[in-house]
Amino acid sequence: MEFNEKALKYNKGGKIQINGKVTVKNQEDLSLAYTPGVAEPSKEIARDKNKVYDYTNKSNTVAVISDGSAVLGLGDIGPEASMPVMEGKSLLFKLFAGIDAYPLCINQKDPEKITELIKATEPTYGGINLEDITAPKCFEIEKKLKKTMNIPVFHDDQHGTAIIVLGAVYNALEITEKNLKDIKIVVNGAGASGIAITKILLDAGAQNIIQCDSKGTIYKGRETNMNKYKKQIANKTNPENIKGNLKKSMKNADLFIGLSVPNVVNKKMIRNMAENPIVFPMANPEPEIYPEKAKEAGAKIVGSGRSDYPNQINNVLGFPGIFRGALDIRAQDINEEMKIAAAKALADLAKQPILKKLKKQYPDEDLKGFNENYIIPKPLDPRVVPKVAEAVAQAGIKTGVARKKPKPGQIEQKTKKLTQKNRLI
């Protein structure tokens, strides 16, 4: 109860506010900030809509949008109850990346109406972060928005999780001396994050993935508990068309990724995996199997969604830097190449020496550098956002979605300066 009470006290009155970028100290300032001075930039924008990026804060804004239908592990609790989460996300955007983010919690469940509402906000925001929208509705909303909007649209529950997982997988495979294209992967859970993880692993080169849901393996021709997104996955995965339960699918698997429910994996299932198995039980707060049990059963590397174990898969490693990079090149989209670039940047950073001041933030952990208990950077590492932003920006420029093209290294340096005063270390 002590932590719960602290959480209520911490959130009392909300966590964010708006501060001005200019001062209003006299009558002239007032005239410049509002009427009649605002007429001049308005006329410039009326002549050329792209100048909205020059004369407003659009270039540094993200809308954090939810309908409250899939909030954390709490389910469909409504838009009002989703507000503390969206405020928290907005706060992290600001503190970690200097981005002005605003919660927009929608009292609407119809995906068509949600899509139209979000489309109508495009003149205001530089990017759209979708959050806590239930699957499969979230897939359809994002797909339509990406087709019709000229600013980045990113569903963090899908792609944020997938990017961090891919970064962790790259390093886990390096330690275990395995290759992504050769290993057998089992992904348990076929919601937003589960399907997104499977897609990004396929894009990165994986060739043997079995996806499972509550009814067992997803395979070509399955009819029970299917939707069009699961059918698409069935056509790209499970090359042997294995039919059966999670236990059967995990036999001889090199990598298990869980995004499902607690306690569906036991020690025997881990022992039946391939040599030096990699296990990511990420159901939160209770994982598919607790990390210590997975280790006892022979797992070589374990990652989870929890902060009280090594190798936490935490989305804050991704979204601030991803949007920082996308906004700074005025990207029209956040494409697959940009996502994979972010994952590689995280993987590379985990191999760098750990900062002494970072170790002070984690006094209970024996941080020695890149090893089986340190395959992904810590969220408070001040190098994360600048390096991810730079990697995302360069990938966006290379793939043709950028409307601005800063020089290599420029965004990383800018982001360091921008976030330094806000960070804890």
C-alpha positions in Angstrom: 0.0 0.0 0.0 2.9 2.3 0.6 3.8 2.4 -3.1 0.2 2.8 -4.1 -0.2 5.8 -1.8 3.0 7.3 -3.2 1.7 6.9 -6.7 -1.6 8.7 -5.9 0.3 11.5 -4.2 2.8 11.8 -7.1 0.0 12.1 -9.7 -2.2 14.5 -7.6 -3.0 17.5 -9.8 -1.5 15.9 -12.9 2.1 15.6 -14.1 2.4 18.1 -17.0 1.8 21.8 -17.8 2.4 24.3 -20.6 5.1 26.9 -20.3 5.8 29.7 -22.8 8.9 29.8 -25.0 8.9 33.6 -25.1 8.3 36.2 -22.4 5.4 38.8 -22.1 6.8 41.6 -19.9 5.3 44.7 -21.5 2.7 46.0 -24.0 4.9 45.5 -27.0 5.5 41.8 -26.0 1.8 41.4 -25.7 1.2 42.9 -29.1 3.8 40.6 -30.6 2.6 37.4 -28.8 -1.1 38.0 -29.7 -2.9 40.6 -31.7 -1.9 42.3 -33.9 1.5 40.7 -34.2 0.2 37.2 -34.8 -1.3 38.3 -38.1 2.1 38.4 -39.8 3.0 34.7 -39.3 -0.6 33.7 -40.0 -0.4 35.5 -43.4 2.9 33.8 -44.2 1.4 30.4 -43.4 -1.7 31.1 -45.4 0.6 31.7 -48.4 2.6 28.6 -47.8 1.3 25.9 -45.4 4.7 24.4 -44.9 5.7 27.6 -43.0 3.6 26.4 -40.1 6.8 24.5 -39.1 8.7 27.8 -39.0 6.3 30.0 -37.2 4.6 27.6 -34.7 5.6 24.7 -32.4 4.2 22.1 -34.8 7.7 20.8 -35.6 8.3 19.8 -31.9 4.9 18.4 -31.0 3.4 14.9 -30.6 -0.2 14.0 -29.8 -0.4 11.0 -27.4 -3.8 9.5 -28.3 -5.9 6.8 -26.7 -9.5 5.7 -26.5 -8.8 4.0 -23.2 -9.7 0.5 -24.5 -6.4 -1.3 -23.6 -4.7 0.6 -20.8 -1.6 -1.1 -19.3 -2.8 -4.4 -17.9 -6.1 -2.8 -16.8 -8.1 -3.3 -20.0 -11.0 -1.1 -21.2 -11.2 1.4 -18.4 -12.2 4.4 -20.5 -10.5 7.6 -21.8 -10.7 9.5 -18.5 -8.9 6.7 -16.7 -6.3 6.6 -19.4 -5.3 10.2 -18.8 -2.7 9.5 -16.1 -0.9 7.1 -18.5 -1.0 9.6 -21.4 0.3 12.4 -19.1 3.1 10.1 -18.0 4.0 9.4 -21.6 3.9 13.1 -22.4 6.2 13.8 -19.5 8.8 11.3 -20.7 8.6 12.8 -24.2 9.6 16.2 -22.7 12.2 15.0 -20.2 13.9 12.5 -22.4 13.7 14.2 -25.8 12.6 17.8 -25.3 9.4 17.1 -27.3 6.2 18.9 -26.3 3.6 16.1 -26.1 -0.1 16.5 -25.3 -2.6 13.8 -24.2 -5.6 13.5 -26.4 -8.0 10.9 -24.8 -11.0 10.2 -27.0 -14.5 9.3 -25.9 -15.1 7.2 -29.0 -14.8 3.5 -29.7 -15.7 3.4 -33.4 -12.4 3.0 -35.3 -13.7 4.9 -38.3 -14.6 7.9 -36.2 -11.4 7.7 -34.3 -9.5 7.7 -37.6 -11.4 10.7 -38.9 -10.9 12.6 -35.6 -7.1 12.0 -35.6 -6.8 12.9 -39.3 -8.5 16.3 -38.5 -5.7 17.2 -36.0 -2.9 17.1 -38.6 -2.5 20.9 -38.9 -1.6 21.0 -35.2 0.9 18.2 -34.5 4.2 17.1 -35.9 3.6 13.5 -35.1 1.0 11.1 -33.7 1.7 8.5 -31.0 -1.1 6.0 -30.6 -1.4 4.3 -27.2 -3.4 1.7 -25.4 -5.9 1.0 -28.2 -7.1 -2.6 -28.3 -6.2 -5.1 -31.0 -7.2 -5.7 -33.8 -8.8 -2.2 -33.9 -5.4 -0.5 -33.4 -4.0 -2.1 -36.6 -6.7 -0.7 -38.8 -6.5 2.8 -37.3 -2.8 3.0 -37.7 -2.9 1.6 -41.2 -5.5 4.1 -42.4 -3.7 7.0 -40.7 -0.3 6.2 -42.2 -1.9 6.1 -45.7 -3.7 9.5 -45.3 -1.6 11.6 -43.0 1.6 13.4 -44.0 3.2 13.2 -40.6 4.6 10.2 -38.7 2.0 7.9 -37.1 3.4 5.4 -34.6 1.6 2.9 -32.3 4.0 2.5 -29.5 2.4 -0.7 -28.0 3.2 -2.3 -31.3 6.4 -0.9 -32.6 8.0 0.5 -29.5 8.0 -2.9 -27.9 9.1 -4.6 -31.1 12.1 -2.2 -31.6 13.4 -2.8 -28.0 12.9 -6.6 -28.3 14.8 -6.6 -31.6 17.7 -4.7 -30.1 17.9 -7.2 -27.2 17.6 -10.1 -29.6 20.6 -8.9 -31.7 22.8 -8.8 -28.6 21.5 -12.1 -27.1 22.3 -13.8 -30.4 25.8 -12.4 -30.4 26.4 -13.7 -26.9 25.0 -17.2 -27.7 26.8 -17.2 -31.1 23.6 -17.8 -33.1 22.2 -16.2 -36.3 18.8 -14.7 -36.7 18.1 -16.4 -40.0 19.0 -19.9 -38.6 17.1 -19.9 -35.2 13.7 -21.2 -34.3 11.6 -18.5 -32.6 8.3 -18.8 -30.6 6.2 -15.7 -30.0 3.4 -16.3 -27.5 0.6 -13.7 -27.9 -0.9 -12.4 -31.0 -2.1 -9.0 -29.9 -0.7 -5.6 -30.9 2.9 -6.1 -29.6 3.1 -9.9 -30.4 2.2 -9.4 -34.1 4.5 -6.3 -34.4 7.4 -8.2 -32.9 6.9 -11.1 -35.4 6.8 -8.6 -38.3 10.0 -6.7 -37.3 11.8 -10.0 -36.7 10.8 -11.1 -40.2 11.9 -7.8 -41.7 15.3 -8.2 -39.9 15.9 -11.6 -41.4 14.2 -14.3 -39.2 12.9 -17.2 -41.2 11.4 -19.7 -38.7 8.9 -18.1 -36.3 5.9 -19.8 -34.7 3.3 -17.5 -33.3 0.9 -18.8 -30.7 -2.3 -17.4 -29.0 -4.6 -18.8 -26.4 -5.7 -21.5 -28.9 -2.2 -22.7 -29.7 -0.1 -22.3 -32.8 -1.2 -20.1 -35.7 -1.0 -22.0 -38.9 -2.3 -21.8 -42.5 -5.9 -22.9 -42.7 -6.7 -22.4 -39.0 -10.3 -21.1 -38.5 -10.7 -20.8 -34.7 -10.1 -17.5 -33.0 -8.6 -15.9 -36.2 -8.8 -12.4 -37.7 -7.3 -11.0 -40.9 -4.0 -10.0 -39.1 -3.5 -13.5 -37.7 -4.2 -14.9 -41.2 -1.5 -12.6 -42.6 0.9 -13.9 -40.0 0.0 -17.5 -40.7 1.1 -17.0 -44.3 4.5 -15.7 -43.2 5.4 -17.9 -40.3 5.3 -21.5 -39.1 7.0 -22.9 -42.2 6.3 -26.5 -41.1 2.6 -25.6 -40.4 2.9 -27.1 -36.9 -0.5 -27.6 -35.2 -0.6 -27.8 -31.4 0.0 -26.0 -28.1 2.7 -23.8 -26.8 4.5 -26.7 -25.2 4.8 -28.4 -28.6 5.9 -25.3 -30.4 8.7 -24.5 -27.9 10.5 -27.9 -28.4 14.0 -27.1 -29.8 13.3 -23.4 -30.0 16.2 -21.1 -29.6 14.2 -18.0 -28.6 10.9 -17.6 -26.7 9.2 -14.2 -26.5 6.1 -14.0 -24.3 3.5 -11.2 -24.5 0.6 -13.1 -23.1 -0.5 -14.2 -19.6 1.3 -15.3 -16.4 2.7 -18.8 -15.7 2.1 -20.5 -19.1 5.7 -21.6 -19.3 7.4 -24.1 -16.9 10.9 -25.3 -16.3 10.4 -28.4 -18.4 9.4 -26.4 -21.4 12.6 -24.4 -21.0 14.7 -27.6 -20.7 13.2 -28.8 -24.0 14.4 -25.8 -25.9 17.6 -25.7 -27.9 21.1 -25.3 -26.4 21.6 -22.0 -24.7 18.0 -20.8 -25.0 17.0 -17.1 -24.9 13.8 -16.4 -22.9 11.9 -13.1 -22.9 8.8 -13.6 -20.7 7.4 -10.1 -20.9 3.9 -10.3 -19.5 3.7 -7.6 -16.8 3.5 -7.5 -13.9 3.5 -11.3 -13.7 5.6 -13.0 -16.5 5.0 -16.2 -18.3 7.8 -17.7 -16.2 9.7 -15.8 -13.6 13.3 -15.0 -14.7 15.0 -16.9 -11.8 13.0 -20.1 -12.7 13.9 -19.7 -16.4 17.6 -19.4 -15.3 17.3 -22.5 -13.1 15.9 -24.4 -16.0 18.9 -23.6 -18.2 18.0 -20.3 -20.0 21.3 -18.6 -21.1 19.8 -15.1 -21.3 16.5 -13.9 -19.8 14.8 -10.5 -20.4 11.5 -9.3 -19.1 9.2 -6.3 -18.8 10.0 -5.8 -15.1 12.5 -3.3 -13.6 13.5 -5.6 -10.8 15.4 -8.0 -13.1 18.2 -7.5 -15.5 17.5 -6.9 -19.2 14.3 -4.9 -18.9 12.5 -4.4 -22.2 11.3 -0.9 -21.6 9.6 1.2 -24.3 11.1 4.5 -22.9 14.3 3.3 -24.6 12.6 3.8 -27.9 9.8 6.3 -28.4 11.5 9.6 -27.3 14.5 9.1 -29.6 12.4 7.7 -32.4 10.2 10.8 -32.5 13.1 13.1 -31.9 14.8 11.8 -35.0 11.6 11.8 -37.1 10.6 15.3 -36.1 14.0 16.7 -36.8 13.9 15.5 -40.4 10.2 16.4 -40.7 9.6 12.8 -41.7 6.4 11.9 -43.5 6.5 8.4 -41.9 8.3 6.2 -39.5 9.1 3.2 -41.7 10.6 -0.2 -41.1 14.1 0.8 -41.9 13.9 3.6 -39.3 12.6 1.1 -36.7 15.4 -1.4 -37.4 18.0 1.4 -37.3 16.7 2.3 -33.8 17.1 -1.3 -32.6 20.6 -1.5 -34.0 21.5 1.7 -32.2 20.3 0.3 -28.9 22.2 -2.9 -29.4 25.4 -1.0 -30.3 25.1 1.2 -27.2 24.8 -1.8 -24.9 28.3 -2.7 -26.0 29.8 0.6 -24.9 31.4 1.1 -21.5 28.9 1.9 -18.8 29.0 5.4 -17.5 30.2 5.7 -13.8 27.3 8.1 -13.0 24.9 5.6 -14.5 26.0 2.9 -12.1 25.1 5.2 -9.2 21.5 5.2 -10.4 21.4 1.4 -10.1 23.2 0.7 -6.8 21.5 -2.7 -6.4 22.8 -4.0 -9.8 26.3 -5.2 -10.6 26.7 -3.4 -13.9 29.9 -4.7 -15.6 29.1 -4.0 -19.2 28.0 -6.2 -22.1 27.2 -9.7 -21.0 24.2 -12.0 -20.6 22.8 -9.8 -17.8 23.3 -6.6 -19.8 22.1 -6.9 -23.4 20.1 -3.7 -23.6 20.9 -0.2 -22.3 19.4 1.3 -19.1 16.5 3.8 -19.6 18.4 6.5 -17.7 21.5 6.2 -19.9 21.7 9.8 -21.3 23.2 8.5 -24.5 20.1 6.5 -25.5 17.9 9.2 -27.0 20.6 11.1 -28.9 21.9 7.9 -30.5 18.5 6.5 -31.4 17.4 9.9 -32.8 20.5 10.1 -35.0 20.1 6.5 -36.3 16.4 7.1 -37.0 17.0 10.4 -38.8 19.8 9.0 -41.0 17.6 6.0 -41.9 14.7 8.3 -42.8 17.0 10.4 -45.0 18.3 7.3 -46.7 14.8 5.9 -47.4 13.4 9.2 -48.7 10.8 10.1 -46.1 12.7 13.2 -44.9 11.8 16.8 -45.7 14.9 18.1 -43.9 18.4 16.7 -44.2 20.7 17.6 -41.4 24.3 16.6 -41.6 25.4 13.3 -40.0 25.9 13.7 -36.3 24.0 17.0 -36.1 20.8 15.6 -34.5 22.8 13.6 -31.9 24.6 16.7 -30.8 21.5 18.8 -30.8 19.6 16.2 -28.8 22.4 16.0 -26.2 22.1 19.7 -25.5 18.3 19.7 -25.7 17.8 17.0 -23.0 20.8 17.6 -20.8 19.1 20.0 -18.4 16.0 17.8 -18.0 17.7 14.4 -17.3 18.4 12.9 -13.9 22.1 12.2 -14.7 
